Amino acid sequence: MVELIKINAGFATIGQGAGPMMVTWKAGLFRKHGLDVDRPPVMGGAKGVVRGLMAGEIQFGNLAAPAPLRANLKGEADVVFLTGGINQQFLVGRPGINSREELTGRKIGTVNDGGIGDALVKFVTAKLDAAGIKGLQEVTIGHGAEAEMDALLSGKVDVVVGTPPECIDAIRHGCKYLIDFAEYGLNYALGGIAGRRDYIEKNPEITRQFVKAYVEGMHRYRTDREFTVDVQADYSGIADRTIAEETYDLTQPGMPRAPYPVVASLQTLLDFMARDLPEARGADAKKFVDDRFIRELEDNGFIDSLGK
C-alpha cells in the first residue's frame, strides 16, 4: 500500500467558494491521489490564508485574489494561484431599489477588511460613476451574512456586494440583484487554489497531486448535485437545505470544465488596485499565476476523462 503524504489545506470563509475543496475532501479524492488531508479549516479570511501559507501552517489554500495580490505587491508574501475557483458576486439592492439607475447618491455597504468585497465595492462604484450614476457613498457595516442583512433591511445601506449563499436569503426578503459581476468578466475569476511559490518549486509532485484531486473534486461538484448540496449545507452550517440547493443551481452553470486561473480578470483587478496602490502600477498578473499543473491535466487527457 502506498503511504499517503500528509499536508494541510484551508479556506478563507464559509460560502460557495470553498465548495470544490470541501467536495474534494468529503469525497475522499485527496486520499485517492495520495494525500492525507484533514478536514480543511476556515482560516479567518483571505489574509488568514496568506498568513497560513507563508507560515507553513497550510500548504494550499482557497481564497479570493485581492489579499494575496496586495501582500505580494507589498513584499509581504510570495503566493501564486494554481487554479481558478468559484467566485460569483452580485450587487444586491435593499427592498424598494429595483435598478442600478436608482443608486445615485445612495449608500453602499463595505466591511473594510481588505477582502474581495471591499475591492468590488470600489470597482463597481467607479463603474457606476463612469456610467453617470454618481455619489454612491461607502458606509462601513459588520462582517457576515447577518450584519449584511440587517444593514440592507434596516436601510442603513441601500446596496451591498453579496455572494451565495448569503445573498439568496436577502433575495427571499425582497432584495434585488442589480448587477451580476459576470458583466465585467469577474465571476469565476478572482479566486481559487493558491500556494507559496517556493513550496511549489520544491514540491512539484505534491502540488501536482493536490491540483489533480481538486480538479476531480470540481468535476464532482459540477456533476453531482445531491452530494454537493449535502456538503455545502454541512460545512456552511445551512439549516435550510433549499438555500444550499439554490446556491448550487446559481453557481453550477458557469463553472469551467478546466479551472484555469483567469489572468485577464486578475489583470483587471490589478489595474484597478493601481489607483490606490503604487506597487500595482504596471504589475503583470502572469507573475502571480502558475497554471502548468492544470495545463498538464488538460494535455494528458485527464480532464476529458472525467466526463466519460
C-alpha positions as CSV (number, residue, x, y, z in Angstrom):
1,M,0.0,0.0,0.0
2,V,1.3,3.4,-1.0
3,E,1.9,5.7,2.0
4,L,-0.1,8.9,1.9
5,I,1.7,12.2,2.1
6,K,0.4,14.4,5.0
7,I,-0.3,18.0,4.1
8,N,-2.7,20.8,5.3
9,A,-5.1,22.9,3.4
10,G,-7.6,25.6,4.4
11,F,-10.0,28.2,3.1
12,A,-10.9,31.8,3.7
13,T,-14.5,32.0,4.7
14,I,-17.7,30.0,4.8
15,G,-19.5,30.3,1.5
16,Q,-19.7,28.9,-2.1
17,G,-16.0,29.5,-2.9
18,A,-14.8,26.7,-0.7
19,G,-17.3,24.2,-2.2
20,P,-15.0,22.4,-4.6
21,M,-12.3,22.0,-1.9
22,M,-14.8,20.6,0.6
23,V,-16.3,18.3,-2.0
24,T,-12.8,17.1,-2.9
25,W,-12.1,16.3,0.8
26,K,-15.5,14.8,1.6
27,A,-15.4,12.5,-1.5
28,G,-12.0,11.1,-0.5
29,L,-10.3,12.4,-3.6
30,F,-7.2,13.8,-1.8
31,R,-6.6,10.3,-0.5
32,K,-7.3,8.8,-3.9
33,H,-4.5,10.9,-5.3
34,G,-2.0,10.1,-2.5
35,L,-2.6,12.9,0.1
36,D,-3.6,12.8,3.7
37,V,-5.6,16.0,4.3
38,D,-7.5,16.7,7.5
39,R,-10.8,18.5,7.2
40,P,-9.8,21.9,5.8
41,P,-10.4,24.7,8.4
42,V,-11.7,28.2,8.0
43,M,-8.6,30.5,8.2
44,G,-10.2,33.8,9.1
45,G,-10.5,35.4,5.7
46,A,-8.1,35.7,2.8
47,K,-5.5,37.4,4.9
48,G,-5.6,34.4,7.2
49,V,-5.0,32.1,4.3
50,V,-2.0,34.1,3.2
51,R,-0.5,34.1,6.7
52,G,-1.1,30.3,6.9
53,L,0.6,29.7,3.6
54,M,3.6,31.9,4.4
55,A,4.0,30.3,7.9
56,G,3.7,26.8,6.6
57,E,0.6,26.0,8.6
58,I,-1.1,25.1,5.4
59,Q,0.4,24.2,2.0
60,F,-2.6,25.1,-0.2
61,G,-5.5,27.5,0.4
62,N,-8.7,28.5,-1.2
63,L,-9.1,32.3,-1.3
64,A,-10.1,35.4,-3.3
65,A,-7.5,37.4,-5.1
66,P,-7.2,40.9,-3.6
67,A,-5.5,40.0,-0.3
68,P,-2.7,37.8,-1.8
69,L,-2.1,40.2,-4.7
70,R,-1.8,43.1,-2.3
71,A,0.5,41.0,0.0
72,N,2.7,40.0,-3.0
73,L,3.0,43.6,-4.3
74,K,4.0,44.9,-0.8
75,G,6.6,42.1,-0.5
76,E,4.8,40.5,2.4
77,A,4.2,37.2,0.6
78,D,5.0,35.2,-2.5
79,V,1.8,33.3,-3.3
80,V,0.6,32.2,-6.7
81,F,-2.7,30.9,-8.0
82,L,-2.7,27.3,-9.2
83,T,-6.3,27.1,-10.2
84,G,-9.4,29.2,-10.6
85,G,-12.5,28.5,-8.5
86,I,-16.0,29.6,-7.7
87,N,-16.2,33.3,-7.1
88,Q,-19.7,34.6,-8.0
89,Q,-20.7,38.1,-6.8
90,F,-23.7,40.3,-7.2
91,L,-24.7,43.9,-6.3
92,V,-27.7,43.4,-4.1
93,G,-30.2,46.3,-3.5
94,R,-32.5,46.6,-0.5
95,P,-36.3,46.2,-0.9
96,G,-37.6,49.1,-2.9
97,I,-34.4,49.5,-5.0
98,N,-35.1,47.9,-8.3
99,S,-32.4,49.0,-10.7
100,R,-28.8,50.4,-10.7
101,E,-30.1,53.7,-12.1
102,E,-31.7,54.4,-8.6
103,L,-28.3,54.3,-6.9
104,T,-27.3,58.0,-7.4
105,G,-26.4,59.5,-4.1
106,R,-27.2,56.2,-2.2
107,K,-25.2,54.2,0.3
108,I,-23.2,51.1,-0.3
109,G,-22.1,48.8,2.5
110,T,-18.4,47.8,2.9
111,V,-16.6,45.7,5.5
112,N,-13.2,47.5,5.3
113,D,-11.3,44.3,5.8
114,G,-9.3,44.5,2.6
115,G,-11.1,41.5,1.1
116,I,-12.7,40.9,-2.2
117,G,-16.0,42.6,-1.1
118,D,-14.2,45.9,-0.4
119,A,-12.3,45.7,-3.7
120,L,-15.5,45.1,-5.6
121,V,-17.3,47.9,-3.8
122,K,-14.7,50.3,-5.1
123,F,-14.7,48.7,-8.5
124,V,-18.4,48.9,-9.0
125,T,-18.7,52.4,-7.6
126,A,-16.2,53.6,-10.2
127,K,-18.0,51.7,-13.0
128,L,-21.3,53.3,-11.9
129,D,-19.8,56.7,-11.6
130,A,-18.4,56.4,-15.2
131,A,-21.9,55.5,-16.3
132,G,-23.4,58.6,-14.8
133,I,-24.7,57.0,-11.6
134,K,-22.8,59.2,-9.2
135,G,-22.4,59.9,-5.5
136,L,-22.6,56.4,-4.1
137,Q,-21.2,56.6,-0.6
138,E,-19.4,53.9,1.3
139,V,-20.8,53.0,4.7
140,T,-19.0,50.5,7.0
141,I,-21.1,47.5,8.1
142,G,-20.3,44.5,10.1
143,H,-18.8,41.3,8.7
144,G,-21.0,38.3,7.8
145,A,-24.4,37.5,6.4
146,E,-26.4,38.6,9.4
147,A,-24.8,42.0,9.5
148,E,-25.2,42.4,5.8
149,M,-28.9,41.5,6.0
150,D,-29.5,43.9,8.9
151,A,-27.8,46.8,7.1
152,L,-29.9,46.2,4.0
153,L,-33.3,45.6,5.6
154,S,-32.9,48.5,8.2
155,G,-32.0,50.9,5.4
156,K,-28.6,51.6,6.9
157,V,-27.3,51.0,3.4
158,D,-29.1,50.7,0.0
159,V,-26.9,48.2,-1.6
160,V,-24.1,45.7,-0.9
161,V,-21.8,43.3,-2.8
162,G,-23.1,39.8,-2.0
163,T,-22.3,36.2,-2.8
164,P,-24.3,33.0,-2.4
165,P,-25.5,31.5,-0.1
166,E,-25.7,34.8,1.9
167,C,-27.3,36.9,-0.9
168,I,-30.0,34.2,-1.5
169,D,-31.6,34.9,1.9
170,A,-31.5,38.6,1.0
171,I,-33.4,38.0,-2.2
172,R,-36.0,36.0,-0.2
173,H,-36.5,39.1,1.9
174,G,-37.4,41.3,-1.1
175,C,-33.9,42.4,-2.1
176,K,-32.9,42.5,-5.8
177,Y,-29.9,41.6,-7.9
178,L,-28.9,44.9,-9.6
179,I,-25.6,43.8,-11.1
180,D,-24.1,40.4,-11.8
181,F,-20.3,40.8,-11.8
182,A,-20.1,38.5,-14.8
183,E,-21.0,41.7,-16.7
184,Y,-17.4,42.7,-16.0
185,G,-15.8,39.3,-16.6
186,L,-15.1,38.9,-12.9
187,N,-17.2,35.8,-11.9
188,Y,-15.3,32.5,-11.6
189,A,-12.2,34.6,-12.0
190,L,-11.0,36.2,-8.8
191,G,-10.2,33.2,-6.6
192,G,-9.1,29.6,-6.4
193,I,-6.3,27.5,-5.0
194,A,-3.1,29.2,-4.2
195,G,0.2,28.1,-2.7
196,R,3.6,29.6,-1.6
197,R,5.9,29.8,-4.6
198,D,8.9,28.3,-3.0
199,Y,6.9,25.3,-1.6
200,I,5.5,24.6,-5.1
201,E,9.0,24.7,-6.7
202,K,10.4,22.3,-4.0
203,N,7.4,20.0,-4.1
204,P,6.0,19.8,-7.7
205,E,4.8,16.3,-7.3
206,I,2.7,17.0,-4.2
207,T,1.4,20.1,-5.9
208,R,0.5,18.0,-9.0
209,Q,-1.4,15.5,-6.8
210,F,-3.3,18.3,-5.0
211,V,-4.3,20.1,-8.2
212,K,-5.4,16.7,-9.8
213,A,-7.5,15.9,-6.8
214,Y,-9.1,19.4,-6.8
215,V,-9.9,19.3,-10.5
216,E,-11.6,15.9,-10.0
217,G,-13.4,17.4,-7.0
218,M,-14.6,20.4,-9.1
219,H,-15.9,17.9,-11.6
220,R,-17.8,16.0,-8.9
221,Y,-19.2,19.4,-7.7
222,R,-20.4,20.2,-11.2
223,T,-22.0,16.8,-11.9
224,D,-23.3,15.5,-8.5
225,R,-26.0,17.9,-7.3
226,E,-27.2,15.9,-4.3
227,F,-23.8,15.2,-2.9
228,T,-22.6,18.8,-3.4
229,V,-25.7,20.2,-1.8
230,D,-25.2,18.0,1.2
231,V,-21.6,19.1,1.6
232,Q,-22.5,22.8,1.1
233,A,-25.2,22.6,3.8
234,D,-22.8,20.7,6.2
235,Y,-19.7,22.9,6.1
236,S,-21.6,26.2,5.8
237,G,-24.0,25.3,8.6
238,I,-27.0,26.0,6.4
239,A,-30.1,24.8,8.2
240,D,-32.5,25.4,5.3
241,R,-31.4,22.9,2.6
242,T,-33.3,24.9,-0.1
243,I,-30.7,27.7,0.3
244,A,-27.9,25.2,-0.4
245,E,-29.9,23.9,-3.4
246,E,-30.3,27.5,-4.8
247,T,-26.6,28.2,-4.2
248,Y,-25.8,25.1,-6.3
249,D,-28.2,25.9,-9.0
250,L,-27.0,29.5,-9.2
251,T,-23.3,28.7,-9.3
252,Q,-23.1,25.4,-11.2
253,P,-23.9,26.5,-14.8
254,G,-20.9,28.9,-15.1
255,M,-18.3,26.6,-13.6
256,P,-15.4,25.9,-16.0
257,R,-14.5,22.4,-17.2
258,A,-10.8,23.2,-16.8
259,P,-10.4,25.6,-13.8
260,Y,-7.5,27.8,-15.0
261,P,-6.7,30.9,-13.1
262,V,-8.2,33.8,-15.2
263,V,-5.2,36.0,-15.9
264,A,-7.2,38.7,-17.8
265,S,-9.5,39.2,-14.8
266,L,-6.7,39.3,-12.3
267,Q,-5.1,41.9,-14.5
268,T,-8.3,43.9,-14.4
269,L,-8.2,43.8,-10.7
270,L,-4.5,44.8,-10.6
271,D,-5.1,47.7,-12.9
272,F,-7.9,48.9,-10.7
273,M,-5.8,48.4,-7.5
274,A,-3.2,50.7,-9.0
275,R,-5.4,53.7,-8.4
276,D,-4.6,53.4,-4.6
277,L,-1.6,51.1,-4.5
278,P,1.5,52.4,-6.3
279,E,3.1,48.9,-6.3
280,A,0.3,47.7,-8.6
281,R,1.2,50.1,-11.3
282,G,2.5,48.2,-14.3
283,A,2.2,44.9,-12.5
284,D,1.7,41.8,-14.7
285,A,-0.9,39.3,-13.5
286,K,1.0,36.5,-15.1
287,K,3.6,36.8,-12.3
288,F,1.0,35.6,-9.8
289,V,-0.2,32.5,-11.6
290,D,1.3,29.1,-12.1
291,D,-1.1,27.1,-14.4
292,R,1.3,24.4,-15.6
293,F,-0.4,21.7,-13.5
294,I,-3.8,22.5,-15.0
295,R,-2.3,22.5,-18.4
296,E,-0.7,19.1,-17.8
297,L,-4.1,17.7,-16.8
298,E,-5.7,19.0,-20.0
299,D,-2.8,17.9,-22.2
300,N,-2.6,14.4,-20.8
301,G,-6.4,13.9,-21.2
302,F,-7.2,13.6,-17.5
303,I,-9.8,16.4,-17.6
304,D,-11.5,14.9,-20.7
305,S,-11.6,11.5,-19.0
306,L,-13.6,12.8,-16.1
307,G,-16.6,13.3,-18.4
308,K,-16.5,9.7,-19.7
